[in-house]
Amino acid sequence: MNLNLDGDAALVTASSAGLGRASARALASEGADVAICGRDESRLNDAANELERVGDGDVLAITADITDPDDVERLVDATVDAFGGLDHLVTSAGGPPGTTFLETTERQWYQAYDQLVMSAVWTIECAHPHLVDAETGSIVCITSRTVTEAVDGLLLSNAVRRGVSGLVQTLSREFAPAVRVNAVMPGLIETDRVAELIDSGVERGEYTDYDDGLAEMAAGVPLGRIGEPDELGDIVAFLSSERASYVNGAELPIDGGTIRG
């Protein structure tokens, strides 16, 4: 299927690694010009080199902190200046630390809100006029399956990410028909973050080795495995494209059937 993204301009936040990087990779492989950002310059340059290998479009890598509204404005402006406009926005953010209610500090609540919700708000606010000018403006927010089902030990993700879900539902109506707004809700996907959790479990003696930890995590997934980052990235590219032109306000689980609701 040709997604007809050749020459389109896309911005993916928090994209030097993980699901943001996979989404940027998918967009680049479909011919889009892609801007990526991250705080770690080394990882960001590595991601940019990979995107240049897989795609024919231009790649722009910008060091930025998406919890800083000034950085976000600079990021969007640089993308528009480099590509002459903006057609697609993908908002991504790293996960907050796993905590329980009684051990979570007030500062962690505010940090999680800036990281997960306000980063999306600031980016969408800056990008909106450019997306309206595009013929097929789209926004895809990467959230988590925790917006529908709470996961033990992930209090901040369970509580705060639901703000992004409400944002998607509201903006899909406020921005239509000029800009489509959708979300993807990843479940267990083998990112660096998941690998770190497994490695930590091995060190604590919870798993005998990495493969054992991987199998334990996959035990609750109906498909019998956890996902690959590109499996989410491909869906993000599809939702960004005109092939999904009648998809608006959707929150699509990418979780192997884990969500029961």
N, C-alpha and C positions, 0 to 999 in steps of 0.2 A: 504494500500500500504506500503510495506516494503521499506524504503529509504536506507537500507544497510549502515547506518552510524555507526554501532557498532564498537567501537574501533578506529574510526577516531579521529583526534585531531583538535579542532576548537578554534579559538580565536575571541572573540567578544569585540570590543572596546566600551567604554561608556555604560557599560552594568549593572550598579548597579540599574538602573530603566528604565522605559519607553520602547521604542521599542527595544533597545539593549538588555535589560533584557528579553523581550519576545522572541527575537531571540535565545538567549542563552538557555532559557527554552525549546524551541522547539528542539534544537539540542541535549540537554541533555536527553530529553524524548525519543529521537530516539537512545540513546545509545552511543553518542559521548562523548569523554573526552573534557571538555570545560574550557577554561581560560576566566575570566572576569576581568574587571578593572573599576575603578572609583576613584574619589577624596575623597568621603565621606566614611570613613572606616566602619561606622555603617551600612549604606545602603548596602555597598559592602558585608559585612558579612551576612546580611539578605538575599541578593540575592544568595549567595553561599549556605546557608542552604536550600533555596528553591530548588536549582538545585540538591542538593544531595538527596532531597526527591523524586524528579520526575524522576531521571535517575539512571542508574546503573554504569555509567562511573565515572572517576575521575573529580574533580572540583578544579580549581586553581583560587584563588582570589588575585589580585595584586593591591595595591594602586598606581595609576599612573595618571599623567596629560597628556592627548594626545596632548596638545599644546606645550609640551616640547619634542624635538626630542631625548634627552637623556633618558627620561622616556620611550618613545616609543621603543627605542632600547632595553632597559632593559626588557620591557614587552615581546617583541618577544623572546628574548634570554631565559627568564625564562620559557616561554611556551614550547619552543623546548626542553629545558633541562628536564622539568617535564614529557613531553609526548613522547619524543624521535623523534619528528618531528612535522610537521604542514601540515594538509590537507586542511583546510578551514579557510578563513578569512572573517569576517563580520565587515565592518567599519560603525560606528555609531557616532553621535555627537549631543549634545544638541543644541536646536535652539537658534540663537542669539536674542537679544531683538527686539521687534517690534518698528520700528521707521519710520519716514518720511524722505525724502531726506534732507530737510533744517535743521532738528534737529539732524542729524547724524554727529558725530564727526569723524575726520580723524582716531583717535585711534580706534574707533569702527569698522571702515572699516578693519583695519589691524587685529584686534582681531577676527572678523568674518572670515577673510580669513584663519588665522591660525587654527581656530576652525573647520571650515567646509572643507577646501581644503587641507591645509598642513598636518593636522592630518592624512588624508587618504593617502597622498603622502608618508609621513614618514613611516607609518605602512606598506604600500604595498612594499615600497623599502626594508625594513628590512625583510619582510616575503617572498618576491619573491623567493629567492634561495631555501627555504624550501618547498614552494608550488610546485616548478618545480620538486623537488625530489619525491614528492608524486605522486601516480599513478593517482589520480583524484583531482588535485589541483583546488580550486575554490575561487573566490572572489565575495562577494555580498556587494555592497555599499548601505546603506540606505540614500536616499536623501529626496525629497519632491515633491509633485505635483507642487510646485512653480517653478520647472525647466522647466515646459511647460506652465503654466499659472500664471501670477503674481497675488498675493493676496494683497489687500489693507492693508497698515500698516505694511507689512513685507518686507520692502525694502531690507534689508541685505540678507535675505533668498532668495528673488527673484533674486537678482543680483549675489550673491556669489556662491550659490549652483550649478549654471550652470557650474561652473568650474569642479565640480565632474562629472557631466553628460558628459562633453567633455573628462575627464579622462577615464571614463568607456568605451566610444566609441573607444578611441584610444588604450587603453590597451587590449581590447577584440581582437584586431587584432595583436598588438605587442607580446602579451603573448601566443597566440594560436599557436599550439594546446595543449601545455603543461598545460596551466592554463586557465580556463574559467572565464570571468569577466562579471557580470551582475549588475543591480541595481533594487531596488524597490522604488516606489514613493508613500509614504503614503499620504493620504488625512487626513480628520478629524478622529482621533482615540482617544479613551478615555484614555489618559495617565494622569499622574499627572500634566503635564504642561497644558493640556486642562482643567482639573478640576480647576486648579488655575485661569485660564482665566475666567471660568464661575463664580467662587467664587468672583473674582474681579468685574465682571459685576453685581453680586447680590449686592455687597457693594455699587456700584455706582448707583444702582437703575435701571439698564438696564434690569434686569430680576427680577421676583418676588421671585424665588427660584432656586435651582440647576436644578431641572427637567425642569423648564421653559427655563433656559439657554441651556440645552441639546437639547430641542425641537427646539429652535431657530437655533442652530447650524446645526441641522439635516435637516432643512427646504429646504436647497439647494441640498441635496443629493438624487439622484433618488431612492435609496433603502429605503429612509425614516428614516435613522438612521445613527449614526456615528459608526465607527468600534471598535472592541475589539483588544487589543494588540496581542493576540494570533493568530488572523486572519492574521496579518502580519508575525508573527514569523513562522507560518507553511509554508508560501510561501518562506521565507528565507531558511528554512531547505530543502524544496524541491529543490530550485535552487542550493543549495550546494551539493545535492546528485547526484548519477549517474543516477537517474531517469530523470534528466534534462541534460543529457550528450550532447544533441544537441542544447542546449540553450546557446547562447553566444552573448554578446553585446546587450542584451535585457534590456529595462527599463520598468518595469511592474508597472502600476498604481494599488494601493490598496486603492481605494477611493470611492467605491460604485457607480461608474459611473459619478463622478463629472466633471472630465476633459472632455471637449467637443472635443478636437482635437484628 
